[in-house]
Amino acid sequence: MILAGDVGGTKILLEVGEMRSGRWHPAFARRYSADEVIQFEDVMHRFLAEWQAAKPKDATPITSAALGVAGPLDSNVVKMTNRPWSVDGERIALRCAIPRVVVMNDLAASAAGIDALTSEEKVTLQTGDAKPGEPRVVIGVGTGLGVAYLIPNGARPMVVPGESGHAGFAPETPEQAELWRSLFQALGRVEVEDVVSGRGLANVYEFVARRDVGAHHKGMDPAWISENALTGRDPHCGTALELFAECLGNVAGNHALGVMARGGVFLAGGVVAKIAGALHTPRFRQAFCAKGAFSSHLMRIPVHAVLTEKLPVLGAARVAAEE
């Protein structure tokens, strides 16, 4: 048996199961709120205790684990960006009696899971013309924003994760520039994930509400904003979600341009799974393709929204199964 997990700033997904014929077959799964956790090792011990109580008598021991963690990797350790946790693979192996524990960046785990997605687990936002063996981009939009590139490298692509969510946000329209100025006044430097992330959606909503009616709605819950936008109960939520989708298209197009991602762009993460319908719009596609002389090239790049939040778990399972 192997253990696969996704450790994010909002949620923690842990599963035990087996890889059979290249497919992940979970036997036991749990979801935990990150707000309820003080140290990550505590939730690992809790999960393993729950597994011990629930597992069938003939279950084999866990021989390896892989965890996709939201933060930069350094020697099998990830110090998380949005939580005060340090996830150490060697320490977890020792404390939890698992022979092999691999810790990786969460977007690296997502990239490793892309080829395991079924057709029901993604929706195409721009058909394009996928070129086998060409670079691909995976963008995760959740508590923060992460990016990983899949670069051709013989039989198996090389995964290059990064921290592009902390790059500066570059507005491309007058409205985006107005949004940037508003955030700059409040924050100073404006990072990409100040606009394109869960908290970014809250920032966009606050900007729209203040601009349109002069009201301050600081700290609004992103789930509330997306729900009310999709149901049409709050016009400011709908306007904010449209602007958010445009900003995501802008950012995604820049990353596609950076490596000429003719293999495709995959948008993933909890936020994308909730608002995928709002991304299937001309405004998103126009922002994605609006790259001057290279606009026609961007129009030929496929773009997909991943509907399952388990993508990092699928990738972590594949890594855990490797010898």
C-alpha positions as CSV (number, residue, x, y, z in Angstrom):
1,M,0.0,0.0,0.0
2,I,1.1,3.6,-0.6
3,L,0.0,6.9,0.9
4,A,-0.6,10.0,-1.3
5,G,-1.5,13.5,-0.1
6,D,-2.1,17.1,-1.0
7,V,-1.1,19.6,1.8
8,G,-2.5,23.0,1.0
9,G,-3.2,26.2,2.9
10,T,-6.9,25.5,3.1
11,K,-7.3,21.7,3.1
12,I,-5.3,18.5,3.5
13,L,-6.3,15.4,1.4
14,L,-4.7,12.1,2.4
15,E,-5.4,8.7,0.8
16,V,-4.1,5.2,1.1
17,G,-4.4,2.9,-1.8
18,E,-2.7,1.0,-4.7
19,M,-1.6,1.8,-8.2
20,R,-2.9,-0.9,-10.5
21,S,-2.4,-0.8,-14.3
22,G,-1.4,2.8,-14.1
23,R,-4.6,3.9,-12.2
24,W,-4.9,5.0,-8.6
25,H,-7.3,2.9,-6.5
26,P,-7.8,4.5,-3.1
27,A,-8.8,2.3,-0.2
28,F,-9.2,5.0,2.4
29,A,-9.4,8.8,2.2
30,R,-9.8,11.7,4.5
31,R,-10.1,15.5,4.1
32,Y,-9.0,17.8,6.9
33,S,-9.3,21.6,7.3
34,A,-5.9,23.2,7.6
35,D,-7.4,25.6,10.1
36,E,-7.8,22.7,12.6
37,V,-4.2,21.7,12.4
38,I,-1.4,23.0,14.5
39,Q,1.4,20.8,13.2
40,F,1.2,18.7,10.0
41,E,2.7,15.6,11.7
42,D,-0.3,15.7,14.1
43,V,-2.7,15.2,11.2
44,M,-0.5,12.4,9.7
45,H,-0.7,10.5,13.0
46,R,-4.5,11.1,13.2
47,F,-4.9,9.8,9.6
48,L,-2.8,6.7,10.2
49,A,-4.7,5.9,13.4
50,E,-8.0,6.2,11.5
51,W,-6.6,3.9,8.7
52,Q,-5.4,1.4,11.3
53,A,-9.0,1.3,12.8
54,A,-10.7,1.0,9.4
55,K,-8.3,-1.1,7.3
56,P,-9.2,-4.7,6.4
57,K,-7.3,-7.5,8.1
58,D,-5.5,-8.5,4.9
59,A,-4.2,-5.0,4.1
60,T,-0.5,-4.8,3.5
61,P,1.7,-2.2,5.3
62,I,2.3,1.2,3.8
63,T,5.7,1.0,2.1
64,S,6.0,4.5,0.6
65,A,4.3,7.9,0.6
66,A,4.4,11.1,-1.4
67,L,3.0,14.4,-0.4
68,G,2.4,17.5,-2.6
69,V,2.9,20.5,-0.4
70,A,2.2,24.2,-1.1
71,G,5.6,25.7,-0.9
72,P,9.2,25.6,-2.4
73,L,11.1,22.3,-2.1
74,D,14.5,22.0,-0.5
75,S,16.1,18.6,0.1
76,N,12.8,16.6,0.7
77,V,11.5,19.4,2.9
78,V,8.9,22.0,2.1
79,K,8.5,25.1,4.2
80,M,4.9,26.2,3.5
81,T,4.1,29.6,2.2
82,N,0.7,30.2,3.7
83,R,1.0,28.0,6.8
84,P,3.7,28.0,9.5
85,W,4.5,24.3,8.8
86,S,7.7,22.6,7.7
87,V,6.9,19.2,6.0
88,D,10.0,17.0,6.3
89,G,10.0,13.7,4.4
90,E,12.8,12.1,6.4
91,R,11.2,13.1,9.7
92,I,7.8,11.8,8.7
93,A,9.3,8.5,7.6
94,L,10.9,8.1,11.0
95,R,8.0,9.3,13.1
96,C,5.3,7.4,11.1
97,A,7.3,4.2,10.4
98,I,7.0,4.6,6.6
99,P,10.1,3.4,4.8
100,R,10.1,6.0,2.0
101,V,8.5,9.4,2.1
102,V,8.8,11.8,-0.8
103,V,7.9,15.5,-0.3
104,M,7.3,17.6,-3.3
105,N,5.9,20.9,-4.4
106,D,2.1,20.7,-4.8
107,L,2.2,21.9,-8.4
108,A,4.9,19.3,-9.2
109,A,2.5,16.8,-7.9
110,S,-0.3,18.2,-10.0
111,A,1.9,18.1,-13.1
112,A,2.7,14.5,-12.4
113,G,-1.1,13.7,-12.3
114,I,-2.1,15.4,-15.5
115,D,-1.9,12.3,-17.6
116,A,-4.0,10.4,-15.1
117,L,-7.1,12.6,-15.5
118,T,-10.2,11.2,-17.1
119,S,-12.3,13.1,-19.6
120,E,-14.9,13.6,-16.9
121,E,-12.3,15.3,-14.6
122,K,-11.6,18.2,-17.0
123,V,-13.4,20.6,-19.3
124,T,-12.0,22.2,-22.4
125,L,-12.0,26.0,-22.4
126,Q,-10.2,26.5,-25.7
127,T,-9.9,23.6,-28.1
128,G,-6.7,24.6,-29.8
129,D,-4.4,22.0,-31.4
130,A,-2.4,20.0,-28.9
131,K,1.1,19.0,-30.1
132,P,2.4,15.8,-28.5
133,G,5.8,16.2,-27.0
134,E,5.5,19.9,-26.6
135,P,5.7,21.9,-23.3
136,R,2.6,22.0,-21.1
137,V,1.8,24.4,-18.2
138,V,-0.1,23.6,-15.0
139,I,-1.5,26.5,-13.0
140,G,-3.0,25.8,-9.6
141,V,-5.4,28.4,-8.2
142,G,-6.3,27.9,-4.6
143,T,-5.4,29.6,-1.3
144,G,-2.4,30.9,-3.4
145,L,-1.3,30.4,-7.0
146,G,1.4,28.0,-8.2
147,V,2.8,27.1,-11.6
148,A,4.7,24.1,-12.9
149,Y,6.0,23.4,-16.4
150,L,6.1,20.0,-18.1
151,I,9.2,20.1,-20.4
152,P,9.9,17.4,-23.0
153,N,12.8,15.2,-21.8
154,G,12.9,11.9,-23.7
155,A,10.4,9.3,-22.6
156,R,9.3,11.2,-19.5
157,P,8.8,15.0,-19.3
158,M,10.7,17.0,-16.8
159,V,8.6,18.8,-14.2
160,V,9.8,22.3,-13.3
161,P,7.7,23.8,-10.4
162,G,8.2,27.4,-9.4
163,E,6.7,30.2,-7.3
164,S,5.3,32.4,-10.0
165,G,2.3,33.3,-7.8
166,H,4.7,35.7,-6.1
167,A,5.8,37.4,-9.3
168,G,4.4,40.9,-9.9
169,F,1.0,41.2,-11.5
170,A,1.1,43.0,-14.8
171,P,-2.3,44.6,-15.8
172,E,-3.2,44.5,-19.5
173,T,-6.4,46.6,-19.6
174,P,-7.5,49.9,-18.1
175,E,-9.7,48.1,-15.6
176,Q,-6.9,45.8,-14.6
177,A,-4.7,48.8,-14.1
178,E,-7.3,50.4,-11.9
179,L,-7.5,47.2,-9.9
180,W,-3.7,47.1,-9.6
181,R,-3.6,50.8,-8.4
182,S,-6.2,50.0,-5.7
183,L,-4.2,47.0,-4.5
184,F,-0.9,48.9,-4.7
185,Q,-2.3,51.6,-2.4
186,A,-3.2,48.9,0.1
187,L,-0.3,46.4,-0.3
188,G,2.6,48.1,-2.0
189,R,3.9,45.5,-4.4
190,V,1.1,43.6,-6.0
191,E,1.8,39.9,-6.5
192,V,-0.1,37.6,-9.0
193,E,-1.8,35.8,-6.2
194,D,-3.1,39.0,-4.7
195,V,-5.3,39.0,-7.8
196,V,-5.6,35.4,-9.0
197,S,-6.2,33.1,-6.0
198,G,-8.9,32.6,-3.4
199,R,-7.9,35.7,-1.5
200,G,-7.4,37.4,-4.9
201,L,-11.0,36.8,-5.7
202,A,-11.9,38.5,-2.4
203,N,-9.7,41.4,-3.3
204,V,-11.3,41.7,-6.7
205,Y,-14.8,41.7,-5.1
206,E,-13.8,44.4,-2.7
207,F,-12.5,46.6,-5.6
208,V,-15.7,46.1,-7.6
209,A,-18.0,46.8,-4.6
210,R,-16.1,50.0,-3.6
211,R,-15.9,51.2,-7.2
212,D,-19.5,50.6,-8.0
213,V,-21.3,51.6,-4.7
214,G,-18.6,53.0,-2.5
215,A,-19.1,50.1,0.0
216,H,-16.2,48.3,1.8
217,H,-16.5,44.5,1.8
218,K,-13.0,43.6,3.0
219,G,-12.3,39.9,3.8
220,M,-15.3,38.4,2.0
221,D,-15.2,34.6,1.7
222,P,-14.2,33.5,-1.8
223,A,-16.6,30.6,-1.7
224,W,-19.5,33.0,-0.9
225,I,-18.4,35.3,-3.8
226,S,-18.3,32.4,-6.3
227,E,-21.5,30.9,-5.2
228,N,-23.4,34.2,-5.3
229,A,-21.9,35.0,-8.7
230,L,-22.9,31.7,-10.2
231,T,-26.5,32.0,-8.9
232,G,-26.8,35.6,-9.8
233,R,-27.9,36.7,-6.3
234,D,-25.3,39.5,-6.1
235,P,-24.4,41.6,-9.1
236,H,-21.1,42.7,-7.6
237,C,-20.1,39.0,-7.2
238,G,-20.9,38.4,-10.9
239,T,-18.9,41.4,-12.0
240,A,-16.0,40.4,-9.7
241,L,-16.0,36.9,-11.1
242,E,-15.9,38.1,-14.7
243,L,-12.9,40.4,-13.9
244,F,-11.2,37.6,-12.0
245,A,-11.6,35.2,-15.0
246,E,-10.1,37.9,-17.3
247,C,-7.1,38.3,-14.9
248,L,-6.6,34.6,-14.8
249,G,-6.7,34.5,-18.6
250,N,-4.0,37.2,-18.7
251,V,-1.8,35.3,-16.3
252,A,-2.3,31.9,-17.9
253,G,-1.6,33.4,-21.4
254,N,1.7,34.8,-20.1
255,H,2.9,31.4,-18.8
256,A,1.8,29.7,-22.0
257,L,3.8,32.3,-24.0
258,G,6.8,31.8,-21.7
259,V,7.4,28.2,-22.9
260,M,5.2,28.2,-26.0
261,A,3.0,25.6,-24.3
262,R,1.7,23.9,-27.5
263,G,1.0,20.8,-25.5
264,G,-1.7,22.6,-23.5
265,V,-2.5,24.6,-20.4
266,F,-4.2,23.1,-17.4
267,L,-5.9,25.2,-14.8
268,A,-6.4,23.4,-11.5
269,G,-7.0,24.0,-7.8
270,G,-10.0,24.4,-5.6
271,V,-11.0,27.8,-7.0
272,V,-10.9,26.6,-10.6
273,A,-13.0,23.5,-9.8
274,K,-15.7,25.8,-8.3
275,I,-15.8,28.4,-11.1
276,A,-15.0,26.4,-14.2
277,G,-18.3,27.4,-15.8
278,A,-17.4,31.1,-15.4
279,L,-14.1,30.5,-17.3
280,H,-15.8,29.0,-20.3
281,T,-16.4,32.6,-21.7
282,P,-15.1,34.8,-24.4
283,R,-13.7,37.2,-21.8
284,F,-11.3,34.5,-20.4
285,R,-10.2,33.3,-23.9
286,Q,-9.7,36.9,-25.2
287,A,-7.5,37.7,-22.2
288,F,-5.6,34.5,-22.7
289,C,-4.9,35.1,-26.3
290,A,-4.3,38.9,-26.2
291,K,-0.5,38.7,-26.7
292,G,0.1,41.1,-29.5
293,A,2.0,39.6,-32.4
294,F,1.7,36.1,-30.8
295,S,-2.1,36.2,-30.3
296,S,-2.6,33.8,-33.2
297,H,-0.2,31.3,-31.6
298,L,-2.1,31.5,-28.3
299,M,-5.3,30.7,-30.1
300,R,-3.9,27.3,-31.1
301,I,-3.0,26.3,-27.5
302,P,-5.5,24.0,-25.8
303,V,-6.7,25.2,-22.4
304,H,-8.4,22.9,-19.9
305,A,-10.0,23.4,-16.5
306,V,-9.5,20.5,-14.1
307,L,-12.7,19.7,-12.2
308,T,-11.3,17.4,-9.5
309,E,-9.5,18.8,-6.5
310,K,-7.6,15.5,-6.3
311,L,-5.1,16.2,-9.0
312,P,-2.1,16.6,-6.6
313,V,-3.1,13.3,-5.0
314,L,-3.2,11.5,-8.3
315,G,0.3,12.8,-9.1
316,A,1.6,12.1,-5.6
317,A,0.3,8.5,-5.9
318,R,2.2,8.0,-9.1
319,V,5.4,9.3,-7.5
320,A,4.9,7.1,-4.4
321,A,4.5,4.1,-6.6
322,E,7.8,4.6,-8.4
323,E,10.8,2.5,-7.3
